[in-house]
Amino acid sequence: MLSLCMPVVLASVDSSQSVEATTAITLPVDSVTIYPDGLTAVKQMGSLDVTEGTHKFVVNVPEGADARSLLLAVSNATVDGVVYETDPIYTLNISSPGLQSFDLSYLMDNAATWEPRYDLHLGNDSVLVKANAHITNSGKEDLKSVRLKLVAGLTPVVQPYLAKGASRSLPIPPTAAAPAMEAMDLAAAPGSSSGTLETLYIFELEGRKDLLMNKEIGLPLFQEEAPLVRVYTWDAYNQQTGPSDEEIRVNNTLNSPWPTGNALLYRDDEYVSTIQMPYTPAGTNASIVVGPSADLKVERKLSDYNKTENIKVIGPVGGNRTLKETNETWTYSLKIKSNVDRAAALEVTDTVPEEAVIISVSPMPAEKTATSLKWKLQLLPRQETSINYAYQVITTESLDRAY
């Protein structure tokens, strides 16, 4: 219901003119949209029986409301003008008498914040993802029985027009189910833009909630049993004697994203570690490093090094020149031993000099750049294997002296 204060009589500038009654109104908060950086979009709603004609209303708004973002909509009425005092004074032209709906929306900075917090329970082929929204009301009043919307995927700088759009956005139908994961390559196609406002996604919680001033509350956000693939990764250049890292790649089959947030990781209901859940759109995959693993024994060794030098004389253009050509060859062996009684997927990366020329490699890498090699291996239970490669670097040096 609309809360009405006693009519306030305002004197006009010209004391000879008649005074004009202005009605002060306070609208109850209907919904609150909270962005991660503290920006809050508020919508107030109420109704009032008003006669036909021109009326003035002073609308009570919180002290922290951004006056530039105020937007008042009244049924069967047009706004003839607004005076931006401490509280705005609206002159409305009511076209037909009766019960009118009043909707007021505005933005507030640092009025509330929220963040997701996760519990991840690892299984053999899936992970139970439990997400809670932790919300803090930093405003100067309690919010009772409000519809609550939480924005995820926020860009670093939020422009006011985005926030206004978020507070007025209509529900968007859900996406289709996310595609199944491939066995090794989990680069699933990104989900559609369903549920998003430009780069934003809005979670609307069920029911109405109470947000007490200067209190943090936790509310369920979503829960999902998500499929996963376990992969071991080894950076042979920086971890020459290991260990490898255990990584899980989890497919988000929800219609909503997984926002960035801290996650507690559990295996067999025992705490493992605290990790950062990456922002994961619907239908894509989150790569989560569980931590160093003893399941694989790995070692990178220089098995051979050879260096030869040749003196060359080049001429006759500009006179003879004497050069020393140095040819260096490095041969590496990457030893891998599985200590588990199950098949395992391993991704190995190694770094080579930019000027290096690969002269032999076995097995062939799955990916190759100017400075790196990457192998994707499927290991059998207790398998021992190796990766062998050699590269050559040729450098030249002038032996001529300038006199």
C-alpha positions in Angstrom: 0.0 0.0 0.0 1.0 3.6 -0.5 2.1 5.4 2.6 0.8 9.0 2.7 2.1 11.8 4.9 0.0 14.8 5.8 -0.4 17.4 3.0 2.3 20.0 3.0 1.4 23.6 2.1 4.1 25.3 0.1 4.1 29.1 -0.3 4.6 30.4 -3.8 7.3 32.9 -4.6 4.6 35.7 -5.0 2.9 36.0 -1.6 -0.1 37.6 -3.3 -0.9 34.3 -5.2 -2.8 31.5 -3.6 -0.9 28.6 -2.1 -0.9 25.2 -3.7 -1.2 21.9 -1.8 1.6 19.4 -2.4 1.1 15.8 -1.2 4.1 14.0 0.3 4.2 10.3 -0.4 6.5 7.4 0.5 6.3 4.3 -1.7 7.3 0.9 -0.2 10.2 -0.9 -1.8 9.1 -3.7 -4.1 12.3 -4.9 -5.7 16.1 -4.5 -5.3 18.7 -5.4 -8.0 22.2 -5.7 -6.6 25.4 -5.5 -8.6 28.7 -7.0 -7.3 30.4 -3.7 -7.0 27.8 -2.1 -4.7 25.5 -0.4 -7.2 21.9 -1.1 -6.4 18.8 -0.5 -8.5 15.6 0.1 -6.4 12.0 0.0 -7.5 9.2 1.3 -5.3 5.5 0.7 -6.0 2.2 1.8 -4.6 -1.3 3.1 -5.4 -3.4 6.1 -4.6 -6.9 7.3 -5.4 -6.4 10.7 -7.2 -8.9 13.1 -8.8 -8.6 14.3 -12.4 -6.5 17.3 -13.0 -3.1 18.7 -12.1 -1.5 17.6 -8.8 1.9 18.0 -7.1 3.6 15.2 -5.2 6.8 15.3 -3.3 8.3 11.8 -3.3 10.4 10.7 -0.4 13.6 9.0 -1.6 16.6 7.8 0.4 19.5 10.2 0.9 21.8 8.1 -1.2 19.6 7.9 -4.3 21.1 9.3 -7.5 18.8 12.1 -8.5 19.8 11.8 -12.2 18.5 8.2 -12.2 15.0 9.0 -10.7 12.2 7.7 -12.9 8.5 8.0 -11.9 5.7 6.4 -13.8 2.0 6.9 -12.9 -0.9 5.3 -14.6 -3.3 7.7 -16.5 -0.9 10.6 -15.9 1.8 12.6 -17.6 4.7 14.4 -15.9 4.5 18.2 -16.6 7.7 19.0 -14.6 10.0 18.0 -11.8 11.7 20.3 -9.2 14.8 18.5 -7.8 14.8 19.6 -4.2 16.1 17.3 -1.4 13.1 15.2 -2.4 11.8 15.7 -6.0 8.5 17.5 -6.5 6.5 16.1 -9.4 3.7 18.0 -11.2 1.4 15.4 -12.7 -1.5 15.8 -15.0 -4.0 13.1 -14.2 -6.2 12.3 -17.2 -8.9 10.2 -15.4 -9.8 9.9 -11.8 -9.5 6.8 -9.7 -6.9 4.5 -8.2 -3.5 5.2 -9.9 -0.3 3.1 -9.8 2.9 4.8 -8.8 6.2 3.2 -9.8 9.5 4.9 -8.8 13.0 3.6 -9.7 16.5 4.9 -8.9 20.1 3.9 -8.4 22.2 3.9 -5.2 25.9 3.5 -4.9 27.4 1.3 -2.2 23.9 0.4 -0.8 24.3 -3.4 -1.0 26.8 -6.0 -2.3 26.6 -9.7 -3.0 29.0 -12.5 -3.9 28.6 -16.2 -4.6 30.2 -18.8 -2.4 30.5 -22.4 -3.5 30.8 -25.9 -2.0 32.2 -28.4 -4.5 31.9 -32.1 -3.7 34.0 -34.2 -6.0 32.8 -37.6 -7.2 34.4 -40.0 -9.8 32.6 -38.6 -12.8 30.7 -35.6 -11.5 30.9 -32.7 -9.0 28.0 -31.5 -6.9 28.0 -27.7 -7.2 26.2 -25.8 -4.4 26.1 -22.0 -4.7 24.9 -19.6 -2.0 24.5 -15.8 -2.5 26.0 -13.8 0.4 24.3 -10.4 0.5 25.1 -7.4 2.7 22.7 -4.4 3.1 24.9 -1.4 3.5 22.1 1.1 3.2 20.5 3.1 6.0 17.3 1.2 6.4 15.9 -2.4 6.7 14.3 -3.8 3.5 11.3 -5.9 4.3 9.7 -8.4 2.0 11.4 -7.3 -1.3 11.9 -9.1 -4.5 15.6 -9.7 -4.9 17.6 -9.7 -8.1 21.4 -10.4 -8.3 23.5 -9.4 -11.2 26.4 -11.6 -12.4 29.0 -11.1 -15.1 29.4 -7.4 -14.3 31.9 -5.4 -16.4 34.5 -3.4 -14.4 32.7 -0.1 -15.0 28.9 0.0 -14.7 27.3 2.8 -16.7 24.0 4.1 -15.2 22.0 3.1 -18.4 23.0 -0.5 -17.8 21.7 -0.5 -14.3 18.4 1.2 -15.3 18.0 -1.5 -18.0 18.6 -4.2 -15.5 16.0 -3.0 -13.1 13.4 -2.8 -15.9 14.4 -5.9 -17.8 11.7 -8.5 -18.6 12.1 -12.2 -18.0 13.9 -14.0 -20.8 13.2 -17.7 -21.6 15.8 -20.3 -20.7 18.2 -21.8 -23.1 18.2 -25.3 -24.4 20.1 -27.9 -22.5 23.9 -27.7 -22.6 25.7 -30.1 -24.9 27.4 -33.2 -23.5 31.1 -33.1 -22.9 33.7 -34.7 -25.2 36.0 -37.2 -23.5 39.1 -35.0 -23.6 38.5 -31.7 -25.4 35.9 -29.9 -23.3 35.7 -26.7 -25.4 31.9 -26.8 -25.5 30.2 -24.1 -27.5 29.2 -21.1 -25.4 25.6 -20.9 -24.3 23.2 -18.4 -25.8 22.6 -14.9 -24.4 19.5 -16.1 -22.7 19.1 -14.5 -19.2 21.6 -11.8 -20.0 21.5 -8.1 -20.4 24.4 -7.2 -22.7 27.2 -8.8 -20.7 25.1 -9.2 -17.5 23.0 -12.1 -16.1 20.2 -11.5 -13.6 19.4 -14.1 -10.9 15.9 -13.5 -9.5 15.4 -15.3 -6.2 12.1 -17.0 -5.4 9.7 -15.4 -2.9 10.3 -12.2 -1.0 13.3 -11.6 1.3 14.2 -9.4 4.3 17.5 -7.6 4.2 18.4 -6.1 7.6 20.6 -3.0 7.7 24.3 -3.8 8.1 23.7 -7.5 8.2 25.1 -10.3 5.9 22.7 -13.0 4.9 23.2 -16.2 2.9 20.5 -17.4 0.5 20.5 -20.5 -1.8 21.4 -19.6 -5.4 21.5 -22.9 -7.3 22.6 -26.5 -7.0 23.7 -28.8 -9.8 25.3 -32.2 -10.3 27.7 -31.3 -13.1 29.7 -33.8 -15.3 33.5 -33.6 -15.1 36.7 -34.9 -16.7 39.9 -35.2 -14.7 43.1 -34.1 -16.4 46.6 -34.0 -15.1 48.8 -31.1 -16.3 52.6 -30.8 -16.2 54.7 -27.8 -17.1 57.9 -29.7 -17.8 60.0 -26.5 -18.2 59.1 -24.9 -14.9 58.6 -28.2 -12.9 61.4 -30.4 -14.2 60.9 -33.0 -11.4 57.2 -32.4 -11.0 54.8 -32.6 -9.5 52.0 -32.6 -12.0 48.8 -30.8 -11.1 45.4 -32.4 -11.0 42.7 -30.4 -12.8 39.0 -31.0 -13.2 37.1 -29.6 -16.1 33.4 -29.2 -15.2 30.6 -28.6 -17.6 28.0 -26.0 -16.7 24.7 -27.6 -17.8 22.5 -24.9 -16.2 20.7 -22.2 -18.1 22.6 -19.6 -16.0 26.3 -18.8 -15.6 28.4 -19.7 -12.6 29.6 -16.3 -11.3 33.2 -15.9 -10.0 33.6 -16.6 -6.3 35.4 -18.5 -3.7 34.8 -22.3 -3.5 35.5 -24.9 -0.8 36.5 -28.1 -2.4 35.7 -31.5 -0.8 36.5 -35.1 -1.7 34.6 -37.8 0.2 33.2 -35.1 2.4 36.8 -34.2 3.5 38.0 -30.6 2.9 40.7 -30.4 0.2 41.4 -26.7 -0.5 39.9 -23.3 -1.2 39.9 -22.3 -4.8 38.5 -19.6 -7.1 35.6 -20.6 -9.2 36.1 -18.9 -12.6 33.2 -17.2 -14.4 31.6 -19.9 -16.4 28.8 -19.1 -18.9 26.0 -21.6 -19.5 27.1 -24.5 -21.7 30.8 -23.9 -21.2 33.4 -25.4 -19.0 35.3 -24.4 -15.9 38.9 -25.6 -15.4 39.7 -25.9 -11.7 43.1 -26.8 -10.5 42.7 -29.2 -7.5 46.4 -29.0 -6.7 49.7 -30.9 -6.9 49.2 -34.7 -7.3 51.4 -37.7 -6.5 49.3 -39.9 -8.9 52.0 -39.4 -11.6 55.8 -39.4 -11.3 57.3 -37.0 -13.9 60.8 -35.9 -14.7 62.5 -33.8 -17.4 66.1 -34.7 -18.2 68.7 -33.4 -20.7 69.8 -36.7 -22.2 72.3 -35.3 -24.7 74.0 -32.0 -25.6 76.3 -31.4 -28.6 78.2 -28.3 -29.8 80.2 -27.8 -32.9 81.9 -24.7 -34.3 82.9 -24.0 -37.9 84.9 -21.1 -39.3 83.6 -19.7 -42.6 85.0 -17.2 -45.0 82.4 -15.3 -47.1 83.3 -13.1 -50.1 84.1 -11.4 -52.4 81.3 -8.7 -52.1 82.7 -5.9 -50.0 85.8 -8.1 -49.2 86.2 -11.3 -47.4 84.5 -11.8 -44.0 85.3 -14.4 -41.4 82.4 -15.9 -39.4 82.2 -18.4 -36.6 79.1 -20.6 -36.9 78.1 -22.4 -33.7 75.7 -25.3 -33.9 74.2 -26.5 -30.6 71.8 -29.5 -30.2 69.8 -30.3 -27.1 68.0 -33.6 -26.6 65.4 -34.0 -23.8 63.6 -36.9 -22.4 60.4 -36.4 -20.4 59.8 -39.5 -18.2 56.2 -40.2 -17.1 55.0 -43.0 -14.7 51.4 -43.5 -13.7 50.9 -44.6 -10.1 47.1 -45.2 -10.3 45.1 -48.2 -11.3 42.9 -46.4 -13.8 43.4 -44.6 -17.1 44.5 -41.0 -16.8 44.6 -38.0 -19.2 47.8 -36.0 -19.1 48.7 -32.7 -20.9 52.4 -31.9 -21.0 53.9 -28.5 -22.1 57.5 -27.6 -22.6 59.3 -24.5 -23.7 62.0 -24.1 -26.3 64.0 -21.1 -27.4 62.4 -18.9 -30.1 65.3 -19.5 -32.5 65.2 -23.3 -32.0 64.5 -25.7 -34.9 62.9 -29.0 -33.9 64.9 -31.8 -35.5 63.1 -34.8 -33.9 60.1 -35.4 -31.7 58.2 -38.5 -30.5 55.3 -38.6 -30.1 54.2 -35.7 -32.2 52.8 -32.8 -30.1 49.1 -31.9 -30.3 50.0 -28.2 -30.4 53.1 -26.3 -31.4 54.0 -22.6 -31.3 57.3 -20.7 -31.8 58.3 -21.3 -28.2 56.2 -24.2 -26.8 55.2 -27.8 -27.4 52.1 -29.5 -26.0 51.2 -33.1 -25.8 47.9 -34.7 -24.9 48.4 -38.3 -23.7 46.1 -41.0 -22.6 47.8 -43.2 -20.0 46.9 -46.7 -19.2 46.8 -47.9 -15.5 50.4 -48.0 -14.1 51.8 -47.1 -17.5 55.4 -45.8 -18.0 56.2 -43.8 -21.1 58.4 -41.0 -22.3 58.4 -38.0 -24.7 61.7 -37.5 -26.6 62.6 -34.5 -28.7 65.7 -32.6 -29.9 66.2 -29.1 -31.2 69.0 -27.2 -32.8 70.1 -23.6 -32.5 72.6 -22.1 -34.9 74.3 -18.8 -34.1 77.0 -16.8 -36.1 79.7 -14.4 -34.8 81.9 -12.2 -36.9 85.7 -12.7 -36.3 86.7 -9.6 -38.3 88.1 -6.7 -36.4 87.4 -3.1 -37.3 90.6 -0.9 -37.5 
